[in-house]
Amino acid sequence: MKYLIVGLGNVGPEYQDTRHNIGFNVLDAFVKASNAVFEDRRYGAVAELKLKGRAVVLLKPNTYMNLSGKAVSYWMQKEKIALEDLLVIVDDLALPFGTMRLRAQGSDGGHNGLKSINALLGTTAYARLRYGIGNDFLRGQQIDYVLGTWDKEETEKLPGLLERGGEIITSFVLQGVARTMNIFNTNKH
């Protein structure tokens, strides 16, 4: 069995610690804890590891957010990943900061990365882990907020949230999306 875990974000130092890059941050923390290493490959940075005999491909697309589908589609075909073995990690304005929601499928919610993936895969029937970044911005300031850096309080809580993301990835690979949703969507942490 082989899984593709995709963390969405934008490449470049100017985006590194922004809210929009939470997907990259989760994968970076997971790979670091696993002693794996990202390598620059076609359409992104890729790390490979095994979880109890299951092959896991981790992808941080380098296509920029609005072309994420190109990288996801390529790696799914290259690695022969089934749709049910895909997990996309994404930021979500509609959820309060610190809230995480795993879904087996769903709409793009206005997120350009998910729009691109939906368009290229031709479906919305894949798992996504939505990381709440809150919506504490004035009208017309959404882009500045999303591409802004974490505030002091958020920065202090981030390591625990990234670790929890790793626990969700591990559970998704070992137990599947339904069981993982039961465990993590009902627990308040």
Backbone as numpy.savetxt, mean C-alpha at the origin, in Angstrom:
# Nx Ny Nz CAx CAy CAz Cx Cy Cz
2.59 -20.88 -4.12 1.74 -19.69 -4.12 2.63 -18.45 -4.12
2.18 -17.44 -4.88 2.96 -16.22 -4.98 2.03 -15.02 -4.81
2.50 -14.02 -4.07 1.70 -12.83 -3.76 2.42 -11.58 -4.24
1.63 -10.59 -4.63 2.17 -9.28 -4.99 1.60 -8.25 -4.02
2.48 -7.62 -3.26 2.09 -6.57 -2.32 2.63 -5.26 -2.87
1.74 -4.32 -3.14 2.11 -3.05 -3.77 1.86 -1.91 -2.79
2.89 -1.12 -2.54 2.74 0.09 -1.75 2.77 1.28 -2.70
1.72 2.09 -2.69 1.68 3.22 -3.60 2.37 4.44 -3.01
3.00 5.21 -3.91 3.68 6.43 -3.52 4.29 7.07 -4.75
5.01 8.14 -4.53 5.73 8.82 -5.60 7.22 8.75 -5.32
8.01 8.56 -6.38 9.46 8.48 -6.23 10.05 9.88 -6.12
11.20 9.95 -5.48 11.91 11.22 -5.37 11.95 11.71 -3.93
13.06 12.36 -3.56 13.24 12.82 -2.19 12.18 13.83 -1.73
11.63 14.60 -2.66 10.61 15.60 -2.27 9.31 14.96 -1.80
9.10 13.67 -2.11 7.87 12.99 -1.70 8.09 12.02 -0.54
9.34 11.82 -0.16 9.72 10.73 0.73 8.89 10.62 2.01
8.72 11.68 2.74 8.00 11.59 4.02 6.63 12.25 3.97
5.97 12.13 2.82 4.65 12.74 2.67 3.55 11.72 2.97
2.38 12.25 3.25 1.23 11.39 3.54 0.91 10.47 2.36
1.08 10.97 1.15 0.76 10.22 -0.06 1.65 8.99 -0.22
2.78 8.95 0.48 3.73 7.85 0.33 3.63 6.79 1.42
2.51 6.73 2.11 2.37 5.75 3.20 2.56 4.32 2.68
2.15 4.05 1.46 2.33 2.71 0.89 3.80 2.34 0.80
4.63 3.29 0.33 6.08 3.07 0.28 6.62 2.84 1.69
6.16 3.67 2.64 6.66 3.59 4.02 6.37 2.24 4.65
5.16 1.70 4.42 4.79 0.40 4.98 5.71 -0.69 4.42
5.93 -0.67 3.11 6.79 -1.70 2.51 8.24 -1.55 2.96
8.71 -0.32 3.09 10.08 -0.10 3.57 10.27 -0.71 4.95
9.31 -0.47 5.85 9.39 -1.01 7.21 9.31 -2.53 7.20
8.44 -3.07 6.37 8.26 -4.53 6.29 9.52 -5.20 5.77
10.10 -4.64 4.71 11.31 -5.20 4.12 12.48 -5.11 5.09
12.60 -3.98 5.78 13.68 -3.81 6.75 13.57 -4.86 7.86
12.35 -5.10 8.36 12.14 -6.09 9.43 12.38 -7.51 8.92
12.26 -7.72 7.62 12.42 -9.05 7.03 13.83 -9.32 6.53
14.70 -8.33 6.64 16.07 -8.43 6.12 16.13 -8.68 4.62
15.10 -8.27 3.91 15.12 -8.32 2.44 15.65 -6.97 1.96
15.82 -6.82 0.65 16.37 -5.59 0.08 15.61 -5.24 -1.19
15.31 -3.96 -1.34 14.70 -3.50 -2.59 15.77 -3.33 -3.65
15.43 -3.72 -4.88 16.30 -3.52 -6.04 15.51 -2.77 -7.09
16.17 -1.87 -7.81 15.51 -1.17 -8.90 15.32 -2.13 -10.05
14.06 -2.31 -10.43 13.71 -3.21 -11.53 12.75 -2.47 -12.45
12.22 -3.16 -13.42 11.31 -2.52 -14.37 10.07 -2.01 -13.64
9.74 -0.76 -13.86 8.56 -0.08 -13.30 8.56 0.05 -11.79
9.71 -0.18 -11.12 9.69 0.05 -9.68 10.81 -0.63 -8.92
10.77 -0.41 -7.60 11.67 -1.08 -6.68 10.98 -2.36 -6.22
11.72 -3.47 -6.28 11.13 -4.78 -5.98 11.99 -5.49 -4.94
11.31 -6.11 -3.98 11.96 -6.98 -3.00 11.20 -8.30 -3.00
11.93 -9.39 -2.80 11.29 -10.70 -2.76 11.67 -11.41 -1.47
10.69 -12.08 -0.87 10.94 -12.83 0.36 9.96 -13.98 0.45
10.19 -14.83 1.43 9.30 -15.97 1.66 8.68 -15.85 3.05
7.40 -16.17 3.12 6.69 -16.25 4.40 6.13 -17.66 4.50
6.70 -18.46 5.36 6.29 -19.86 5.54 6.11 -20.57 4.20
7.11 -20.45 3.35 7.10 -21.14 2.07 6.35 -20.44 0.94
5.72 -19.33 1.24 4.98 -18.60 0.20 5.83 -17.45 -0.32
5.93 -17.36 -1.63 6.73 -16.32 -2.26 5.96 -15.00 -2.24
6.64 -13.94 -1.82 6.03 -12.62 -1.75 6.90 -11.64 -2.53
6.27 -10.97 -3.49 6.93 -9.92 -4.27 6.38 -8.59 -3.78
7.27 -7.72 -3.33 6.88 -6.40 -2.84 7.29 -5.37 -3.88
6.37 -4.47 -4.22 6.60 -3.52 -5.30 6.27 -2.09 -4.87
7.25 -1.20 -5.11 7.02 0.24 -4.98 7.15 0.82 -6.39
6.01 1.06 -7.06 6.08 1.54 -8.46 6.85 2.85 -8.58
7.62 2.96 -9.67 8.34 4.22 -9.92 7.67 5.01 -11.04
6.43 4.67 -11.32 5.68 5.27 -12.42 4.94 6.54 -12.01
5.08 6.98 -10.79 4.27 8.03 -10.19 2.86 7.51 -10.00
2.17 8.13 -9.06 0.89 7.64 -8.59 -0.12 7.37 -9.71
-0.29 8.36 -10.61 -1.38 8.24 -11.58 -1.10 7.23 -12.70
0.06 6.58 -12.67 0.35 5.51 -13.64 0.68 4.19 -12.93
0.27 4.07 -11.68 0.58 2.88 -10.88 0.11 1.59 -11.53
-0.99 1.65 -12.26 -1.55 0.45 -12.89 -0.58 -0.21 -13.86
0.24 0.60 -14.51 1.22 0.08 -15.47 2.18 -0.88 -14.76
2.69 -0.47 -13.60 3.63 -1.31 -12.83 2.92 -2.54 -12.27
1.73 -2.35 -11.73 0.99 -3.47 -11.13 0.66 -4.51 -12.19
0.16 -4.06 -13.31 -0.20 -4.97 -14.40 1.02 -5.75 -14.88
2.14 -5.05 -15.08 3.37 -5.70 -15.55 3.82 -6.80 -14.58
3.90 -6.48 -13.29 4.42 -7.45 -12.32 3.45 -8.59 -12.07
2.15 -8.34 -12.18 1.19 -9.45 -12.05 1.38 -10.44 -13.19
1.57 -9.93 -14.40 1.76 -10.81 -15.56 3.12 -11.51 -15.48
4.16 -10.76 -15.17 5.51 -11.32 -15.12 5.61 -12.44 -14.09
5.03 -12.23 -12.92 5.14 -13.21 -11.82 3.96 -14.17 -11.76
3.02 -14.02 -12.71 1.82 -14.88 -12.77 1.05 -14.87 -11.44
0.75 -13.65 -10.99 0.03 -13.47 -9.73 -1.47 -13.47 -9.98
-2.20 -14.26 -9.23 -3.66 -14.27 -9.32 -4.22 -13.00 -8.67
-5.35 -12.54 -9.18 -5.97 -11.32 -8.68 -6.22 -11.37 -7.16
-6.62 -12.54 -6.67 -6.90 -12.66 -5.23 -5.63 -12.64 -4.38
-4.46 -12.68 -5.03 -3.18 -12.65 -4.30 -2.48 -11.30 -4.43
-3.25 -10.29 -4.81 -2.76 -8.92 -4.92 -3.28 -8.10 -3.75
-2.38 -7.34 -3.12 -2.76 -6.39 -2.06 -2.11 -5.06 -2.37
-2.92 -4.00 -2.42 -2.43 -2.65 -2.69 -2.59 -1.81 -1.42
-1.52 -1.14 -1.02 -1.54 -0.30 0.18 -1.55 1.16 -0.26
-2.52 1.91 0.26 -2.79 3.24 -0.26 -3.23 4.19 0.86
-2.94 5.49 0.67 -3.41 6.50 1.61 -4.89 6.80 1.35
-5.62 7.22 2.40 -7.05 7.50 2.25 -7.45 8.71 3.09
-7.90 9.75 2.40 -8.35 10.99 3.06 -9.64 10.79 3.85
-10.46 9.82 3.46 -11.77 9.63 4.07 -11.69 8.98 5.46
-10.53 8.42 5.80 -10.36 7.78 7.10 -9.52 8.65 8.02
-9.87 8.72 9.30 -9.06 9.49 10.24 -7.64 8.93 10.32
-6.68 9.79 10.63 -5.30 9.36 10.76 -5.20 8.19 11.73
-4.45 7.17 11.33 -4.24 6.01 12.19 -5.22 4.88 11.96
-6.30 5.14 11.24 -7.30 4.10 10.96 -6.84 3.32 9.73
-6.95 1.99 9.80 -6.60 1.15 8.66 -7.80 0.27 8.34
-8.11 0.15 7.06 -9.22 -0.68 6.63 -8.78 -1.57 5.49
-8.92 -2.86 5.68 -8.64 -3.81 4.62 -9.95 -4.14 3.93
-9.95 -4.09 2.61 -11.14 -4.41 1.82 -10.75 -5.42 0.75
-11.68 -6.34 0.45 -11.43 -7.35 -0.58 -11.59 -6.76 -1.98
-12.31 -5.64 -2.08 -12.52 -4.94 -3.35 -13.14 -3.59 -3.04
-13.34 -2.77 -4.07 -13.99 -1.49 -3.83 -13.65 -0.46 -4.88
-14.23 0.71 -4.71 -14.02 1.79 -5.67 -12.66 2.44 -5.46
-12.30 3.35 -6.36 -11.02 4.04 -6.21 -11.11 5.17 -5.18
-12.32 5.57 -4.79 -12.49 6.62 -3.78 -11.83 7.93 -4.17
-11.67 8.15 -5.49 -11.03 9.37 -5.95 -9.51 9.33 -5.94
-8.93 8.18 -5.61 -7.48 8.04 -5.53 -6.92 7.72 -6.92
-6.01 8.54 -7.42 -5.49 8.37 -8.78 -4.71 7.07 -8.97
-4.01 6.61 -7.94 -3.29 5.35 -8.05 -4.24 4.19 -8.25
-5.32 4.15 -7.45 -6.31 3.08 -7.60 -7.05 3.20 -8.93
-7.33 4.42 -9.37 -7.99 4.62 -10.68 -7.16 3.97 -11.78
-5.85 4.21 -11.75 -4.95 3.65 -12.75 -4.92 2.13 -12.69
-4.86 1.57 -11.49 -4.84 0.11 -11.33 -6.15 -0.48 -11.82
-7.28 0.11 -11.43 -8.59 -0.37 -11.87 -8.68 -0.38 -13.39
-8.21 0.70 -14.02 -8.29 0.82 -15.48 -7.44 -0.24 -16.17
-6.22 -0.46 -15.69 -5.34 -1.42 -16.37 -5.68 -2.87 -16.07
-6.20 -3.14 -14.87 -6.60 -4.51 -14.55 -8.01 -4.81 -15.04
-8.79 -3.75 -15.28 -10.16 -3.93 -15.75 -11.10 -4.44 -14.68
-10.74 -4.22 -13.41 -11.56 -4.70 -12.31 -11.24 -3.91 -11.04
-12.16 -3.96 -10.08 -11.91 -3.40 -8.75 -11.87 -4.53 -7.71
-11.86 -5.77 -8.19 -11.93 -6.94 -7.31 -10.55 -7.41 -6.88
-9.86 -6.56 -6.15 -8.57 -6.93 -5.56 -8.49 -6.25 -4.19
-7.70 -6.85 -3.30 -7.61 -6.35 -1.93 -6.83 -5.05 -1.87
-7.28 -4.16 -0.98 -6.53 -2.93 -0.74 -6.57 -2.62 0.75
-5.44 -2.16 1.24 -5.31 -1.72 2.63 -5.27 -0.21 2.60
-6.33 0.39 3.13 -6.46 1.85 3.12 -5.95 2.40 4.46
-4.96 3.26 4.38 -4.37 3.92 5.55 -4.98 5.30 5.68
-5.65 5.55 6.78 -6.22 6.87 7.00 -5.16 7.92 7.25
-5.24 9.01 6.48 -4.32 10.13 6.68 -5.08 11.36 7.18
-6.41 11.21 7.37 -7.21 12.32 7.84 -7.48 13.33 6.73
-8.21 14.36 7.08 -8.53 15.40 6.09 -8.54 16.77 6.74
-7.49 17.03 7.50 -7.37 18.27 8.26 -6.78 19.39 7.39
-7.54 19.79 6.38 -7.06 20.85 5.50 -8.23 21.74 5.09
-7.91 22.95 4.69 -8.91 23.90 4.24 -9.30 23.60 2.80
-10.48 24.04 2.43 -10.96 23.86 1.06 -9.90 24.36 0.06
-9.64 23.54 -0.94 -8.66 23.91 -1.95 -7.23 23.56 -1.59
-7.02 23.01 -0.39 -5.66 22.69 0.08 -5.36 21.19 0.09
-6.20 20.40 -0.57 -6.05 18.95 -0.53 -4.70 18.49 -1.05
-4.25 19.00 -2.18 -2.97 18.56 -2.75 -1.82 18.88 -1.81
-1.82 20.09 -1.24 -0.76 20.47 -0.30 -0.77 19.57 0.93
-1.96 19.18 1.39 -2.08 18.32 2.56 -1.55 16.91 2.25
-2.02 16.34 1.16 -1.64 14.98 0.78 -0.14 14.89 0.52
0.41 15.91 -0.13 1.84 15.91 -0.44 2.67 16.58 0.66
2.01 16.89 1.77 2.70 17.47 2.92 3.29 16.39 3.81
4.21 16.81 4.69 4.85 15.86 5.60 4.00 15.68 6.86
4.26 14.62 7.56 3.53 14.30 8.79 3.82 15.35 9.86
2.81 15.66 10.67 3.06 16.58 11.79 3.73 15.80 12.93
4.10 16.51 13.99 4.86 15.91 15.09 4.12 14.73 15.73
2.84 14.92 16.02 2.05 13.86 16.66 1.93 12.63 15.74
1.69 12.86 14.45 1.59 11.76 13.49 2.93 11.02 13.39
4.01 11.78 13.35 5.35 11.19 13.23 5.65 10.25 14.40
5.19 10.62 15.60 5.41 9.78 16.78 4.63 8.47 16.69
3.45 8.50 16.07 2.60 7.31 15.98 2.93 6.43 14.78
3.64 6.99 13.81 3.89 6.29 12.55 4.59 4.94 12.70
5.65 4.79 13.51 6.31 3.48 13.60 5.35 2.34 13.98
4.46 2.58 14.91 3.49 1.56 15.30 2.52 1.22 14.18
2.13 2.24 13.42 1.21 2.03 12.30 1.90 1.25 11.17
3.17 1.54 10.95 3.91 0.82 9.92 4.09 -0.64 10.31
4.36 -0.88 11.58 4.51 -2.25 12.09 3.21 -3.02 11.92
2.11 -2.35 12.23 0.78 -2.98 12.09 0.52 -3.33 10.62
0.97 -2.46 9.71 0.84 -2.75 8.29 1.55 -4.04 7.92
2.73 -4.25 8.51 3.47 -5.49 8.28 2.72 -6.70 8.80
2.06 -6.56 9.95 1.26 -7.65 10.51 0.09 -7.98 9.57
-0.51 -6.95 8.99 -1.63 -7.16 8.06 -1.14 -7.85 6.78
0.02 -7.44 6.26 0.59 -8.09 5.08 0.82 -9.57 5.36
1.45 -9.86 6.49 1.75 -11.25 6.86 0.46 -12.07 6.97
-0.54 -11.52 7.62 -1.82 -12.21 7.78 -2.50 -12.42 6.42
-2.45 -11.42 5.55 -3.04 -11.53 4.22 -2.42 -12.70 3.46
-1.10 -12.80 3.51 -0.39 -13.87 2.79 -0.69 -15.23 3.41
-0.69 -15.32 4.72 -0.82 -16.62 5.38 -2.27 -17.06 5.61
-3.19 -16.09 5.77 -4.57 -16.45 6.13 -5.63 -15.98 5.15
-5.26 -15.14 4.19 -6.23 -14.67 3.22 -6.92 -13.39 3.65
-7.60 -12.77 2.70 -8.18 -11.45 2.94 -9.36 -11.49 3.92
-10.24 -12.50 3.82 -11.43 -12.53 4.68 -11.04 -12.66 6.16
-10.18 -13.62 6.45 -9.74 -13.83 7.85 -8.98 -12.59 8.36
-8.14 -12.01 7.52 -7.38 -10.83 7.93 -8.30 -9.66 8.20
-9.34 -9.49 7.39 -10.33 -8.43 7.64 -11.00 -8.65 8.99
-11.37 -9.90 9.29 -12.01 -10.21 10.57 -11.13 -9.86 11.75
-9.85 -10.12 11.61 -8.91 -9.85 12.71 -8.64 -8.35 12.86
-8.27 -7.70 11.77 -7.74 -6.35 11.86 -8.77 -5.23 11.71
-9.87 -5.49 10.99 -10.86 -4.43 10.83 -11.73 -4.26 12.07
-11.77 -5.28 12.93 -12.60 -5.17 14.12 -11.82 -4.69 15.34
-10.49 -4.88 15.30 -9.65 -4.44 16.43 -9.36 -2.97 16.33
-9.56 -2.25 17.40 -9.19 -0.83 17.47 -7.85 -0.73 18.17
-6.87 -0.17 17.49 -5.54 0.01 18.12 -5.12 1.44 17.98
